[in-house]
Amino acid sequence: MRPEEREELARLLPSPGEPVLSSDRHDLLKDHLMLELTPDVLKPAPDGPEPAPAAERPKRAARRRFALIAVPVATAVVVAAAVLGFGGSGTPATDQEAVDLLNRIATVAAAREPVAARDDQYVYVRTQGSVTVTDKDVRHFREKRWTAVDGKREGLARITFLNGVKKGPRDPLQGMTKGTSDMRLGVDPNVITLREVEALPTDPDVLLRKIYSDTGGEGRPGQALERIGEMLDQATLVPEAGAALYRAAARIPGVSVVEKAKDHAGRSGIGLSFEERGERHVWVFDEESLTYLGSDRSALLATGVVDRIGETPGS
């Protein structure tokens, strides 16, 4: 994390005794918080199974825009390196193995049962990741997030840092020390809601045209894939939309298969890798069920729909 980023983040963190941020300050804070992520293992969240340990931590953190709030929110390293193919013109190559895998994943996704949701309910997403301050200061966290199904009401992010140096005058990230704090999620028209995911075109060609329109055209395939990745957490609740997103991704060049990949929680699976802004992104799927596990930057541990903030599916 660069010094100017630490200073900006320190400015945005709440003062002691004020654990709840205003909506606008929260959005800014979370964008900064999720900029630096590493694949270090986290302890299991209390309401879910223990994930496998991550294999290793890279020397530098990768940047990520966690788009559903931007918490991002929210996030292991690839064990077998996948090299993106580029033609002589600089255009990413189409990998038929990746195309076939994405279409298989789409078929499996389409067969799952959709999750019904009312406008007055909340989407619950549980993830885990870490923030790298320096090579010797990596702060691990779990996050539970509740966002309004229709996007018209405030939500909440409950972030638990599992470690962190003691608070002191020289620590610019005092708000990231060990413990749990709540942050309000303000109503934001730029945040993707479950209703918007449900409304996505199910024709992959139509959907792809929309994605390219939203991300600057076919000249930025990595940006289009990044946009798709921003919607995958909530798309696990909407099978038709999820299937369409994977089929649209199959039409975007520059995706490669990673035979042995790990998500941020260290769970092994098969990966799909692409590059955007000079950085590698990997989506990870269970090798047998092809269930979406998250990415090398954010492990998706649970999703669901609940009646109230603070509830978890099945509680």
Phi, psi and chi 1 to 4 in degrees:
 res  aa     phi    psi   chi1   chi2   chi3   chi4
   1 MET       -  127.4 -179.0  176.8  -73.3      -
   2 ARG   -71.7  153.9  -62.1 -170.2  -60.5  -88.2
   3 PRO   -55.7  -40.5  -26.0   34.5      -      -
   4 GLU   -66.7  -30.7   59.3  -92.1   28.7      -
   5 GLU   -69.4  -39.8  -69.0  176.1  -26.8      -
   6 ARG   -63.4  -41.2  -71.7 -161.1  -66.4  -90.8
   7 GLU   -64.7  -41.5  -68.1  171.8    3.8      -
   8 GLU   -66.0  -41.1  175.2   66.1    5.1      -
   9 LEU   -65.2  -39.9 -175.7   52.5      -      -
  10 ALA   -61.5  -37.9      -      -      -      -
  11 ARG   -63.2  -33.6 -112.0 -170.9   -7.0   98.3
  12 LEU   -87.8  -15.3  -61.9  171.8      -      -
  13 LEU   -71.5  148.4  -73.2  169.1      -      -
  14 PRO   -69.7  150.7   26.3  -34.2      -      -
  15 SER   -76.2  160.2   59.9      -      -      -
  16 PRO   -55.9  137.4  -25.1   34.3      -      -
  17 GLY    88.4   -1.0      -      -      -      -
  18 GLU  -128.6   72.8  -63.6  179.4   -5.3      -
  19 PRO   -74.2  -12.1   27.3  -35.0      -      -
  20 VAL  -107.6  122.0  179.6      -      -      -
  21 LEU   -87.9  156.0  -66.4  176.3      -      -
  22 SER   -69.7  162.5   62.3      -      -      -
  23 SER   -60.3  -45.1  -58.6      -      -      -
  24 ASP   -69.5  -38.1   55.9  -16.7      -      -
  25 ARG   -67.7  -34.1  -69.6 -177.4   67.9 -157.9
  26 HIS   -61.8  -46.8  163.4  -95.0      -      -
  27 ASP   -60.1  -43.1  -67.7  -22.6      -      -
  28 LEU   -64.8  -44.7  -71.2  171.3      -      -
  29 LEU   -59.5  -46.6  168.6   61.8      -      -
  30 LYS   -67.0  -36.4  -68.4  -51.0  -64.5  175.7
  31 ASP   -58.9  -43.2  -85.9  -23.2      -      -
  32 HIS   -68.4  -43.5  -81.6  -86.0      -      -
  33 LEU   -59.0  -40.2 -175.0  151.7      -      -
  34 MET   -88.3    4.7  -63.7  -53.3  -65.7      -
  35 LEU   -66.0  -37.0  -78.7  175.1      -      -
  36 GLU  -114.8  106.9  -59.0  -75.9  -15.7      -
  37 LEU  -126.4  144.6  -64.2  177.8      -      -
  38 THR  -130.1  161.4   68.8      -      -      -
  39 PRO   -89.6   34.9   33.0  -36.1      -      -
  40 ASP   -69.6  148.5  -66.5   83.1      -      -
  41 VAL   -72.1  145.9   66.1      -      -      -
  42 LEU  -111.8  155.3  -65.7  176.9      -      -
  43 LYS   -67.2  154.4  -64.0  178.3 -178.1  177.7
  44 PRO   -66.1  143.7   24.3  -33.6      -      -
  45 ALA   -68.0  149.8      -      -      -      -
  46 PRO   -65.4  -21.5   19.1  -30.6      -      -
  47 ASP  -107.4   29.4   55.7  -22.3      -      -
  48 GLY  -156.2  171.8      -      -      -      -
  49 PRO   -72.2  157.7   27.4  -34.9      -      -
  50 GLU   -76.7  124.7  179.6  178.1    0.1      -
  51 PRO   -77.0  157.8   27.7  -32.7      -      -
  52 ALA   -70.2  154.2      -      -      -      -
  53 PRO   -69.7  147.4   25.5  -34.7      -      -
  54 ALA   -71.0  151.6      -      -      -      -
  55 ALA   -72.4  -46.0      -      -      -      -
  56 GLU  -166.5  166.9   58.4 -179.8  -69.1      -
  57 ARG  -112.0  132.8  179.0  167.9   62.6   86.0
  58 PRO   -71.7  164.6   27.4  -33.7      -      -
  59 LYS   -70.3  -27.1  -66.7 -178.3  179.7  179.2
  60 ARG  -129.2  151.8   63.6 -178.0  -61.9  -86.1
  61 ALA   -83.3  151.5      -      -      -      -
  62 ALA   -98.5  148.4      -      -      -      -
  63 ARG   -87.7  148.2  -65.8 -179.5  178.8  -87.2
  64 ARG  -149.8  135.9  178.6  177.3 -165.5 -121.9
  65 ARG   -99.4  109.7  166.1   99.0  161.3   82.1
  66 PHE   -87.7  101.9 -164.7  160.5      -      -
  67 ALA   -81.7  -22.5      -      -      -      -
  68 LEU   -69.8  -17.0  -61.3 -175.4      -      -
  69 ILE  -138.9  -16.0   77.9  167.4      -      -
  70 ALA    89.7   31.1      -      -      -      -
  71 VAL  -110.3    4.1  176.4      -      -      -
  72 PRO    72.6  -54.4   32.5  -77.5      -      -
  73 VAL   -87.5    4.2  136.2      -      -      -
  74 ALA   179.8      -      -      -      -      -
  75 THR       -      -   36.4      -      -      -
  76 ALA       -  164.9      -      -      -      -
  77 VAL   -73.6  150.0   74.6      -      -      -
  78 VAL   -77.1  127.5  179.7      -      -      -
  79 VAL   -77.4  -42.9  176.6      -      -      -
  80 ALA  -102.9  120.5      -      -      -      -
  81 ALA   -69.8  137.0      -      -      -      -
  82 ALA  -111.1  127.9      -      -      -      -
  83 VAL  -103.5  123.2  179.0      -      -      -
  84 LEU   -70.5  135.9  -72.4  173.4      -      -
  85 GLY   -88.0  137.4      -      -      -      -
  86 PHE  -128.4  135.7  -71.7   85.6      -      -
  87 GLY   -77.9  176.7      -      -      -      -
  88 GLY   -61.9  -26.7      -      -      -      -
  89 SER   -81.6   -6.5   64.4      -      -      -
  90 GLY    90.7   -0.9      -      -      -      -
  91 THR   -80.2  131.6  -58.5      -      -      -
  92 PRO   -57.0  142.3  -23.4   33.4      -      -
  93 ALA   -83.0  153.6      -      -      -      -
  94 THR   -89.3  126.2  -63.2      -      -      -
  95 ASP  -102.5  111.0 -176.0  -31.3      -      -
  96 GLN   -63.0  -32.8 -171.3   59.0   44.7      -
  97 GLU   -62.6  -39.9 -175.2 -178.6    7.4      -
  98 ALA   -68.2  -40.3      -      -      -      -
  99 VAL   -59.5  -47.0  171.1      -      -      -
 100 ASP   -62.9  -41.4  -66.9  -16.5      -      -
 101 LEU   -65.6  -43.8  177.1   57.6      -      -
 102 LEU   -61.5  -39.1  -80.8  162.4      -      -
 103 ASN   -68.6  -34.8  -75.4  -37.1      -      -
 104 ARG   -65.6  -44.3  -76.0  170.8   50.3 -148.9
 105 ILE   -60.7  -40.1  -68.2  169.2      -      -
 106 ALA   -62.9  -42.1      -      -      -      -
 107 THR   -62.8  -42.5  -61.0      -      -      -
 108 VAL   -66.3  -43.0  171.2      -      -      -
 109 ALA   -61.5  -40.8      -      -      -      -
 110 ALA   -65.4  -23.8      -      -      -      -
 111 ALA   -84.0   -7.3      -      -      -      -
 112 ARG   -78.9  159.2  -64.3 -166.8  172.4   99.6
 113 GLU   -78.9  133.5  -71.3  -66.0  -37.9      -
 114 PRO   -71.6  157.6   25.4  -33.2      -      -
 115 VAL  -106.1  117.9  176.9      -      -      -
 116 ALA   -72.4  143.3      -      -      -      -
 117 ALA  -146.2  139.2      -      -      -      -
 118 ARG   -96.1  158.4  -55.7 -172.8  -51.7  -91.5
 119 ASP   -60.8  -28.4  -78.0  -12.4      -      -
 120 ASP   -86.3    4.6   63.7  -24.0      -      -
 121 GLN   -97.6 -179.3  -68.3 -178.7  -57.6      -
 122 TYR  -128.9  144.1  -66.3   85.3      -      -
 123 VAL   -86.2  127.9  175.1      -      -      -
 124 TYR  -104.6  128.4  169.2   83.0      -      -
 125 VAL  -133.4  129.4  178.1      -      -      -
 126 ARG  -116.8  127.1 -178.6  162.4   60.6   93.5
 127 THR  -133.6  173.8   56.2      -      -      -
 128 GLN  -147.7  150.8   66.8  179.8   49.7      -
 129 GLY  -168.3 -161.0      -      -      -      -
 130 SER  -156.2  156.8   57.9      -      -      -
 131 VAL  -117.0  125.4  178.2      -      -      -
 132 THR   -94.1  118.3  -63.8      -      -      -
 133 VAL   -91.6  -51.4 -178.4      -      -      -
 134 THR  -140.8  176.5   67.5      -      -      -
 135 ASP   -59.3  -28.0  -74.2  -17.2      -      -
 136 LYS  -102.3    0.8  -63.9 -177.9  178.7  179.6
 137 ASP  -130.9   92.0 -174.1   -0.8      -      -
 138 VAL  -115.6  121.0  179.8      -      -      -
 139 ARG  -106.7  117.6  -53.6 -167.4 -173.6 -175.8
 140 HIS   -91.0  143.5  -49.3  -68.3      -      -
 141 PHE  -143.4  157.4   66.9   88.1      -      -
 142 ARG  -115.6  150.3  -66.1 -168.8  -58.8 -102.7
 143 GLU  -137.7  136.2 -178.7 -172.0  -78.8      -
 144 LYS  -115.9  134.1  -61.7  175.5 -177.2  178.1
 145 ARG  -133.2  136.0 -179.5  163.9   27.0  101.5
 146 TRP  -121.0  120.4  -66.8  -93.7      -      -
 147 THR  -126.1  142.7   53.8      -      -      -
 148 ALA   -62.4  136.6      -      -      -      -
 149 VAL   -56.1  -41.7  166.9      -      -      -
 150 ASP   -94.3   -2.7   61.0    3.1      -      -
 151 GLY    73.8   11.8      -      -      -      -
 152 LYS  -102.1    3.2  -63.7  179.8  179.7  178.9
 153 ARG  -132.1  156.7  -73.8  158.7  -70.7  120.1
 154 GLU   -64.0  151.2  -75.1 -170.4  -15.6      -
 155 GLY  -117.4 -164.3      -      -      -      -
 156 LEU  -148.8  140.6 -174.5   77.3      -      -
 157 ALA  -115.8  126.6      -      -      -      -
 158 ARG  -111.6  108.5  179.9  161.7  -66.5  156.4
 159 ILE  -110.9  127.4  -56.3  172.9      -      -
 160 THR  -113.6  112.0  -59.6      -      -      -
 161 PHE   -86.1  128.7  -83.4   91.0      -      -
 162 LEU   -89.2  -10.3  -55.2  178.5      -      -
 163 ASN  -155.9  173.2   68.6  -50.9      -      -
 164 GLY   155.8  145.6      -      -      -      -
 165 VAL   -67.2  160.6  -60.1      -      -      -
 166 LYS   -64.2  148.7  -66.7 -178.7  179.3  178.8
 167 LYS   -62.8  136.3  -66.9 -177.3  179.2 -179.7
 168 GLY  -163.4  168.6      -      -      -      -
 169 PRO   -64.6  -21.3   23.1  -33.9      -      -
 170 ARG   -97.7    1.0  -65.1 -169.8  176.4 -176.3
 171 ASP   -96.8  105.6  179.9   19.1      -      -
 172 PRO   -73.9   -8.8   30.2  -35.5      -      -
 173 LEU  -115.8   45.6  -55.8  176.9      -      -
 174 GLN   -59.2  -31.1  -66.9 -178.8   17.7      -
 175 GLY   -70.4   -7.3      -      -      -      -
 176 MET  -106.4   20.1  -65.1 -175.5 -168.4      -
 177 THR   -79.2  169.5 -164.0      -      -      -
 178 LYS   -55.4  132.8 -173.7  174.3 -179.1  179.1
 179 GLY   136.8  179.3      -      -      -      -
 180 THR  -115.9  137.6  -60.5      -      -      -
 181 SER  -140.5  152.9   61.0      -      -      -
 182 ASP  -104.5  143.5  -72.4  -10.0      -      -
 183 MET  -132.4  128.3  -65.7 -177.6 -176.3      -
 184 ARG   -68.8  143.9  -67.5 -166.0 -173.1  102.1
 185 LEU  -108.3  111.8  -52.3 -178.7      -      -
 186 GLY   -73.9  162.5      -      -      -      -
 187 VAL   -68.3  122.1  175.7      -      -      -
 188 ASP  -136.1  117.5 -174.7  -14.3      -      -
 189 PRO   -64.9  -15.8   23.4  -33.8      -      -
 190 ASN   -87.8   -5.9  -63.8  -45.4      -      -
 191 VAL   -89.2  132.8  169.4      -      -      -
 192 ILE   -75.6  127.1  -57.5  168.4      -      -
 193 THR  -101.4  165.6   68.4      -      -      -
 194 LEU   -61.9  -38.7 -177.5   64.1      -      -
 195 ARG   -61.5  -36.8  -72.3  -70.1  179.9 -107.4
 196 GLU   -69.8  -37.1  -70.5  174.8  -45.7      -
 197 VAL   -64.0  -43.1  172.7      -      -      -
 198 GLU   -61.5  -29.9  -69.9  173.6  -23.0      -
 199 ALA   -87.2   -0.7      -      -      -      -
 200 LEU   -61.7  144.9  -70.0  173.2      -      -
 201 PRO   -60.1  138.8  -19.8   30.6      -      -
 202 THR   -91.1  -12.5   55.0      -      -      -
 203 ASP   -76.8  116.6 -178.1  -46.0      -      -
 204 PRO   -61.3  -31.2   18.7  -30.3      -      -
 205 ASP   -70.0  -42.1  -67.4  -44.4      -      -
 206 VAL   -64.9  -42.7  175.2      -      -      -
 207 LEU   -62.4  -41.4  176.7   56.4      -      -
 208 LEU   -64.5  -39.0 -177.3   55.9      -      -
 209 ARG   -61.9  -38.8  -73.5 -163.4  -66.5  -89.7
 210 LYS   -64.7  -44.2  171.3  179.2  170.7   52.5
 211 ILE   -63.4  -44.0  -68.6  168.5      -      -
 212 TYR   -62.9  -38.8  -84.6  140.1      -      -
 213 SER   -62.6  -37.2  175.3      -      -      -
 214 ASP   -77.4  -19.3  -68.9  -16.5      -      -
 215 THR  -120.3   10.2   57.7      -      -      -
 216 GLY   100.9    9.8      -      -      -      -
 217 GLY   100.1  178.9      -      -      -      -
 218 GLU   -70.2  -13.0  -62.9 -176.8   27.8      -
 219 GLY   -72.3   -8.4      -      -      -      -
 220 ARG  -125.4   67.9  -66.9  -66.8  -60.8  -84.2
 221 PRO   -60.0  -36.1   21.3  -33.2      -      -
 222 GLY   -63.4  -36.9      -      -      -      -
 223 GLN   -68.2  -37.3 -165.1  169.0   28.3      -
 224 ALA   -64.5  -41.7      -      -      -      -
 225 LEU   -66.8  -37.8  -71.0  161.0      -      -
 226 GLU   -62.2  -40.7 -169.9  174.5   53.6      -
 227 ARG   -61.7  -42.7  177.1   67.1  168.3  173.6
 228 ILE   -61.1  -44.2  -71.1  173.1      -      -
 229 GLY   -59.2  -30.8      -      -      -      -
 230 GLU   -65.4  -21.0  -66.9  171.8   -5.1      -
 231 MET  -102.7   -5.2  -65.3 -175.9  -86.7      -
 232 LEU   -68.7  -33.6  -66.8 -177.3      -      -
 233 ASP   -57.4  -53.5  -73.8    3.9      -      -
 234 GLN   -73.5  -26.5  -67.1 -161.6   73.3      -
 235 ALA   -66.2  -17.1      -      -      -      -
 236 THR   -64.0  -19.6   61.4      -      -      -
 237 LEU   -90.8  -11.4  -55.2  172.7      -      -
 238 VAL  -127.6   87.1 -169.9      -      -      -
 239 PRO   -53.8  -43.9  -27.3   35.5      -      -
 240 GLU   -64.0  -41.2  -74.6 -168.5    0.4      -
 241 ALA   -67.5  -41.9      -      -      -      -
 242 GLY   -60.3  -44.9      -      -      -      -
 243 ALA   -61.5  -41.8      -      -      -      -
 244 ALA   -64.9  -38.8      -      -      -      -
 245 LEU   -63.4  -42.7  -73.9  167.5      -      -
 246 TYR   -67.8  -38.6  -67.5  126.3      -      -
 247 ARG   -69.1  -34.7  -69.6 -170.7  175.1  111.2
 248 ALA   -65.7  -41.6      -      -      -      -
 249 ALA   -62.0  -32.9      -      -      -      -
 250 ALA   -65.1  -19.3      -      -      -      -
 251 ARG   -92.9   -0.9  -70.6  158.3  166.3   76.9
 252 ILE  -101.6  125.6  -59.0  174.7      -      -
 253 PRO   -71.9  158.7   27.5  -34.8      -      -
 254 GLY   103.1    5.7      -      -      -      -
 255 VAL   -98.1  136.2 -176.1      -      -      -
 256 SER  -126.8  152.0  -64.0      -      -      -
 257 VAL   -85.4  136.2  173.5      -      -      -
 258 VAL  -112.4  110.4 -178.9      -      -      -
 259 GLU   -64.2  -38.7  -67.0  -66.0  -17.5      -
 260 LYS  -126.6  104.0  -66.2 -178.4  179.5  179.3
 261 ALA  -125.1  162.7      -      -      -      -
 262 LYS  -132.6  139.8  -69.5 -177.5 -178.2  -68.4
 263 ASP   -80.8 -179.6   71.0    1.9      -      -
 264 HIS   -64.3  -20.6 -161.4  -71.5      -      -
 265 ALA   -88.0   -1.8      -      -      -      -
 266 GLY    88.4    7.6      -      -      -      -
 267 ARG   -76.7  132.8  -65.0  174.3  -63.3 -174.2
 268 SER   -82.8  149.1  -62.4      -      -      -
 269 GLY  -172.1 -167.7      -      -      -      -
 270 ILE  -100.1  138.5 -171.0  164.2      -      -
 271 GLY  -115.4  158.7      -      -      -      -
 272 LEU  -124.6  121.5  -72.6  162.8      -      -
 273 SER  -114.4  142.7  172.8      -      -      -
 274 PHE  -148.6  168.0   64.4   93.3      -      -
 275 GLU  -120.0  139.0 -171.5  171.0  -60.3      -
 276 GLU  -145.4  130.5  168.6   58.6    5.4      -
 277 ARG    53.1   39.3  -67.7 -171.1  -68.6  -90.2
 278 GLY    77.6    8.3      -      -      -      -
 279 GLU  -123.8  144.6  -66.0 -179.7  -19.9      -
 280 ARG   -87.0  133.5 -174.6   63.0   52.7   83.7
 281 HIS  -117.9  141.4  -59.6 -111.4      -      -
 282 VAL  -133.3  120.4 -177.2      -      -      -
 283 TRP   -87.4  140.0  -58.5  -23.6      -      -
 284 VAL  -122.2  136.1 -175.4      -      -      -
 285 PHE  -128.7  145.2  -58.0   83.1      -      -
 286 ASP   -58.6  132.0 -178.2  -88.9      -      -
 287 GLU   -66.3  -30.0 -162.4  157.6    6.6      -
 288 GLU   -91.8  -50.9  -66.2 -175.7    3.1      -
 289 SER   -87.4  -15.4   68.4      -      -      -
 290 LEU    61.5   22.9  -63.2 -177.7      -      -
 291 THR   -70.4  139.5  -61.5      -      -      -
 292 TYR   -70.8  121.8  178.3   62.1      -      -
 293 LEU   -97.6  -12.1  -60.6  178.5      -      -
 294 GLY   119.1 -144.4      -      -      -      -
 295 SER  -139.2 -179.1   73.3      -      -      -
 296 ASP   -70.3   -8.9   57.6  -27.3      -      -
 297 ARG  -109.2  -22.9  -59.4  163.8 -174.7 -123.7
 298 SER  -152.3  116.9  176.4      -      -      -
 299 ALA   -83.2  128.2      -      -      -      -
 300 LEU   -90.9  113.5  176.8   63.8      -      -
 301 LEU  -100.5  -27.3  -59.1 -177.9      -      -
 302 ALA  -165.3  147.3      -      -      -      -
 303 THR  -139.2  159.0   57.1      -      -      -
 304 GLY   174.9 -177.8      -      -      -      -
 305 VAL  -124.4  132.0  175.0      -      -      -
 306 VAL  -131.2  165.7  -62.3      -      -      -
 307 ASP   -81.5  -33.7  -68.8  -27.4      -      -
 308 ARG  -138.5  153.0  -71.2  175.6  -68.0  -84.2
 309 ILE   -59.9  135.4  -71.6  174.4      -      -
 310 GLY   102.0  -22.2      -      -      -      -
 311 GLU   -81.3  156.8  -71.3 -175.1  -14.3      -
 312 THR  -122.9  153.1   57.9      -      -      -
 313 PRO   -55.2  129.6  -26.9   35.9      -      -
 314 GLY    88.3   -4.9      -      -      -      -
 315 SER   -84.4      -   63.8      -      -      -
